[in-house]
C-alpha cells in the first residue's frame, strides 16, 4: 500500500487536512478519471512556476501585470490596501469596489517578529507619490494586528492631508444572529452604529 | 489569474471541498515548497497507474498481491468481508483483527440499482470453497444496505453449516455520550446488551 500511504502522508501536510480526510481524499483520487488526476496533479506541480506576485500591487497573477493593475475600467483614484493576495479576490468578488489594490504581505505583528520592514510600505508610498489617488481604503483584517497596521499607515501618510483615509466597517455579519455574535464584534457594532 | 482559477476549479471537484476551502488550498499551494508541490502533483497524477485492486481480495495495492493476502503471519482461518477497499485499512488499523479480507465493492442497494451481480460474491464463494476458513466476519456498514448485504451472504452460505458467520457489533461508540447517540444506535445497543 506504499503509494497510498505516500499520498496520504503528502495530503496530510495540507492545512485543515487530518488523517481521516487525507485517507478519504486518497481513495477518492484512486476512483476518479485519470484525466482529472493528470490535470489536478499538473496544476499542483506547476502552480509556482505559473503564478508570481504582480510587480505593481503584489497580488498573484500569471500575467506580467495583474488584471486589476492593467485594467482600463478600474477607478485609479481609489487604492485598497490589504494584507494578503487572497484578500484581493475576496474584495473584488464582493462587487462593491472598482479601484486598485495594494498587498502588504501581512500585518504588523511584533509577537511573530513581523515589523514594518517586512511589509511593502515603501512600494505603497511610492505608488501614492506617483499615482493620483484620492482615497486610500485600509482593508487590513479587523484584528489587533490589522488595526495596528492601519494606524501605522495613517502615521506614514500624515503629511498628505488631502488624501482621504478610510477603513472597512466592522460589525455584525449580514445574515448573522445577535446571539451568536462575539462580544467584541457586538461592542464594535454598537460603537460604530449608523443612523437609520 | 487564470492559473489560480483553474486550480480552484479542479480542487472544487474533490469531495467536501467548497469554494472557500478550494481557494484557501490554492493559495496555500502557491506558498509551499516547490519540492512539496512536485511530490504531491506527481502522486496525484500517477496514483491510478501505481494502485490497482488486489486480484485476490480486491483491496488497493501497489504490489502484485496485497500485503494482507501475501502475509505469512495472518490467520488464514478468518475472512472479514467489507464493502470498500478503505474499510480494509480501517479494520487493519484497529489492531483487533489478524485474518484475511474480502472487498465486495459496495453493498446491495436496489434504489441505486446495485444488485448482487454488481458485487464480488462469485469470488467470495470461490475463496471460501478453495480456502480453509472457519469464520466469516461480515463487516458491512451498520446501514440498511449493509444489513441487507449481510443477510444475502448468510443466504449464499446456507449450505455450509460448519462455517461460523459473525457480524461486527453495533452500539454506542466508545467515548460517546448517551445524550448524543441517535435513537437507532441506542435501540440497537439496548437490544444487543451484553452481560457484565
Interface residues (C-beta under 8 A of the other chain):
Chain A: X1 X2 X3 X4 X6 X7 X10 X11 X13 X14 X15 X16 X21 X23 X24 X25 X26 X27 X28 X29 X30 X34 X36 X37 X38 X39 X40 X41 X42 X43 X44 X45 X46 X47 X48 X50 X51 X60 X61 X62 X66 X67 X84 X85 X86 X89
Chain B: X1 X2 X3 X4 X6 X7 X10 X11 X13 X14 X15 X16 X21 X23 X24 X25 X26 X27 X28 X29 X30 X34 X36 X37 X38 X39 X40 X41 X42 X43 X44 X45 X46 X47 X48 X50 X51 X60 X61 X62 X66 X67 X84 X85 X86 X89
